[in-house]
């Protein structure tokens, strides 16, 4: 099954994350805090926390910082109480945007998110206005040139829903969120190391943007991601060169 060309957008996002290492630490800490509060401190029994701890390791977050924030979340230490809030809206050309936040002040957060949509030419929508255009799923992305047959064999045998080859040769494995860890382990056992491995909101359709529209959309996304309370920004824009 052929897909759109996402590799450039994925590489851009990874580059932005690498540039903002301190920001990544903040977001990982918040995810650890919420995951531990909701599911407990036992990694074996809390897959969301296990994934957050893996993200922390990938970002080189010190182990004692991880432990301290798990302890805070589970009541062993005093900490901040975050809540998760999702906002939806439209970017340039009607591109769909989902903004996941963790905040201790929802009034501050909604005002900031609305301001970014408005300032950069988008519109904030109501709950459910764009979420139907995305699928909550596990996603693994391999660089162009990866052996598609090897990926397909390992992934489908482990229970993946689909293996997609994008227009630029990148290979995507898609699965139900609950199958994420099993498939991750199967891929690693087969010697396959994805460039992206996450549970995400994957766009079901693509809004292609180029030229000035692409530049404006990228500015909106960058500004949204720079907000302190924002954890993740999902969108269906494919921004051309």
C-alpha positions as CSV (number, residue, x, y, z in Angstrom):
1,X,0.0,0.0,0.0
2,X,1.5,3.3,-1.0
3,X,1.3,6.4,1.2
4,X,2.3,10.0,1.1
5,X,5.8,11.4,1.4
6,X,6.2,12.0,5.2
7,X,10.0,11.5,5.6
8,X,11.0,15.2,5.2
9,X,8.3,16.2,7.7
10,X,9.4,13.5,10.2
11,X,13.0,14.5,9.9
12,X,12.1,18.2,10.4
13,X,10.2,17.3,13.5
14,X,13.0,15.3,15.0
15,X,15.5,18.1,14.2
16,X,13.2,20.6,16.1
17,X,13.1,18.2,19.0
18,X,16.8,17.9,19.1
19,X,17.2,21.6,19.1
20,X,15.0,22.0,22.1
21,X,16.4,19.4,24.4
22,X,15.4,21.2,27.6
23,X,11.8,21.4,26.2
24,X,11.8,17.7,25.5
25,X,12.9,17.0,29.1
26,X,10.0,19.1,30.4
27,X,7.5,17.3,28.3
28,X,8.8,13.9,29.2
29,X,8.7,14.7,32.9
30,X,5.1,15.8,32.6
31,X,4.2,12.6,30.7
32,X,5.9,10.5,33.4
33,X,4.0,12.4,36.1
34,X,0.6,11.8,34.6
35,X,1.3,8.2,33.5
36,X,2.4,7.3,37.0
37,X,-0.5,9.1,38.7
38,X,-3.0,7.3,36.5
39,X,-1.5,3.9,36.4
40,X,0.9,3.5,39.3
41,X,4.7,3.3,39.6
42,X,5.1,-0.4,38.5
43,X,6.5,-0.3,34.9
44,X,5.5,-3.9,34.3
45,X,1.8,-3.0,35.0
46,X,1.8,0.5,33.4
47,X,2.6,0.5,29.7
48,X,2.1,4.2,29.3
49,X,4.7,4.9,32.1
50,X,7.0,2.3,30.5
51,X,6.9,4.2,27.2
52,X,7.4,7.5,29.0
53,X,10.5,6.2,30.7
54,X,11.9,4.9,27.4
55,X,11.4,8.4,26.0
56,X,13.3,9.8,29.0
57,X,16.2,7.4,28.4
58,X,16.3,8.4,24.7
59,X,16.4,12.1,25.8
60,X,19.2,11.4,28.3
61,X,17.0,12.4,31.2
62,X,18.9,11.5,34.5
63,X,17.5,8.3,36.1
64,X,17.2,10.1,39.5
65,X,15.0,12.7,37.9
66,X,12.7,10.0,36.5
67,X,12.4,8.3,39.9
68,X,11.7,11.6,41.7
69,X,8.9,12.5,39.4
70,X,7.4,9.0,39.6
71,X,7.5,9.4,43.4
72,X,5.8,12.8,43.2
73,X,3.0,11.4,41.1
74,X,2.3,8.4,43.3
75,X,2.2,10.5,46.5
76,X,5.7,9.8,47.9
77,X,6.7,13.4,47.3
78,X,4.8,16.6,47.0
79,X,4.4,17.7,43.4
80,X,2.3,19.6,40.8
81,X,-1.0,18.2,39.7
82,X,-1.3,18.3,35.9
83,X,-4.4,17.6,33.9
84,X,-4.5,16.6,30.2
85,X,-6.6,18.8,27.8
86,X,-6.9,18.4,24.1
87,X,-7.7,21.2,21.8
88,X,-8.6,21.0,18.1
89,X,-8.5,23.5,15.3
90,X,-7.6,24.4,11.7
91,X,-4.4,25.7,10.3
92,X,-3.6,27.1,6.9
93,X,-5.8,25.9,4.0
94,X,-8.1,24.1,6.5
95,X,-5.4,21.7,7.6
96,X,-6.4,19.8,10.7
97,X,-4.5,20.3,14.0
98,X,-4.7,18.6,17.4
99,X,-2.9,20.1,20.4
100,X,-2.4,17.9,23.4
101,X,-1.5,19.8,26.6
102,X,-0.7,19.1,30.2
103,X,-1.3,22.0,32.5
104,X,-1.9,23.1,36.0
105,X,-3.9,26.2,34.8
106,X,-6.4,25.5,32.0
107,X,-7.4,29.2,31.7
108,X,-3.8,30.1,30.8
109,X,-3.4,27.2,28.4
110,X,-6.6,27.7,26.4
111,X,-5.8,31.4,26.0
112,X,-2.3,30.6,24.8
113,X,-3.5,28.0,22.3
114,X,-6.3,30.2,21.0
115,X,-3.8,33.1,20.6
116,X,-1.4,31.0,18.4
117,X,-4.2,29.7,16.2
118,X,-5.4,33.3,15.7
119,X,-2.0,35.0,15.3
120,X,-0.8,32.6,12.6
121,X,-3.9,32.4,10.5
122,X,-5.7,29.4,11.9
123,X,-8.9,28.9,13.8
124,X,-9.6,27.1,17.1
125,X,-12.4,24.6,16.7
126,X,-14.7,22.7,19.1
127,X,-14.1,19.3,20.6
128,X,-14.4,16.7,18.0
129,X,-14.1,19.1,15.1
130,X,-11.0,17.5,13.5
131,X,-10.3,14.4,15.7
132,X,-12.3,12.2,13.4
133,X,-9.6,12.8,10.7
134,X,-7.0,11.0,12.8
135,X,-6.5,7.4,14.0
136,X,-5.1,6.7,17.5
137,X,-2.5,4.0,16.8
138,X,1.0,2.7,17.3
139,X,3.4,3.9,14.5
140,X,6.9,2.8,13.6
141,X,8.7,4.6,10.8
142,X,11.8,3.2,9.0
143,X,14.1,5.3,6.7
144,X,13.9,4.9,2.9
145,X,15.9,2.0,1.8
146,X,14.8,-0.3,4.7
147,X,14.0,-3.9,3.6
148,X,10.2,-3.7,3.3
149,X,9.7,-7.4,3.1
150,X,11.7,-8.0,6.4
151,X,9.7,-5.3,8.1
152,X,6.4,-6.7,6.9
153,X,7.2,-10.2,7.9
154,X,8.2,-9.3,11.5
155,X,5.4,-6.8,12.0
156,X,2.5,-8.7,10.6
157,X,3.5,-11.9,12.4
158,X,3.5,-9.9,15.7
159,X,0.0,-8.6,15.0
160,X,0.4,-5.3,13.2
161,X,-2.6,-3.9,11.3
162,X,-0.7,-2.6,8.3
163,X,2.6,-1.9,6.7
164,X,2.7,1.2,4.4
165,X,5.4,2.2,2.0
166,X,5.3,6.0,1.6
167,X,6.0,7.8,-1.7
168,X,9.6,8.6,-0.7
169,X,10.4,5.0,0.3
170,X,9.9,5.3,4.1
171,X,8.2,2.2,5.6
172,X,5.5,2.6,8.2
173,X,4.2,-0.1,10.5
174,X,0.7,0.7,12.1
175,X,-0.9,-1.2,15.0
176,X,-3.4,-0.9,17.7
177,X,-2.0,1.0,20.7
178,X,-2.2,-2.1,22.9
179,X,-0.1,-4.0,20.4
180,X,2.7,-1.4,20.4
181,X,5.1,-3.0,22.8
182,X,4.7,-6.5,21.4
183,X,5.5,-5.3,17.9
184,X,8.3,-3.1,19.1
185,X,10.0,-6.1,20.7
186,X,9.4,-8.2,17.6
187,X,11.0,-5.6,15.3
188,X,14.0,-5.3,17.6
189,X,14.4,-9.1,17.7
190,X,14.5,-9.0,13.9
191,X,17.2,-6.4,14.0
192,X,15.0,-3.6,12.8
193,X,15.4,-0.3,14.5
194,X,12.8,2.3,13.6
195,X,13.6,6.0,13.4
196,X,10.2,6.8,15.0
197,X,8.4,4.5,17.4
198,X,5.4,6.1,19.2
199,X,1.7,5.9,20.0
200,X,0.3,8.8,18.1
201,X,-2.6,10.4,16.3
202,X,-2.0,9.6,12.6
203,X,-3.8,11.6,10.0
204,X,-6.1,9.6,7.8
205,X,-6.0,12.2,5.0
206,X,-3.4,14.7,3.9
207,X,-3.6,18.5,3.3
208,X,-0.8,19.3,0.9
209,X,0.7,22.8,1.4
210,X,3.5,24.5,-0.5
211,X,5.0,27.9,-1.0
212,X,3.7,30.7,1.3
213,X,1.0,28.4,2.7
214,X,3.6,25.9,3.7
215,X,5.7,28.5,5.4
216,X,2.8,30.0,7.3
217,X,1.7,26.5,8.4
218,X,5.1,25.7,9.7
219,X,5.2,28.9,11.7
220,X,1.9,28.1,13.3
221,X,3.1,24.6,14.2
222,X,6.5,25.8,15.5
223,X,4.8,28.5,17.7
224,X,2.3,26.0,19.1
225,X,5.0,23.5,19.9
226,X,7.0,26.3,21.7
227,X,4.1,26.8,24.2
228,X,5.2,25.5,27.7
229,X,2.0,23.6,28.3
230,X,1.9,21.8,24.9
231,X,3.0,18.1,24.9
232,X,2.2,17.1,21.3
233,X,1.0,18.7,18.1
234,X,-0.6,16.4,15.5
235,X,-1.6,17.7,12.1
236,X,-2.4,16.4,8.6
237,X,-0.3,19.0,6.7
238,X,2.3,17.7,4.3
239,X,4.5,20.7,3.8
240,X,6.4,20.8,0.5
241,X,9.8,22.3,-0.1
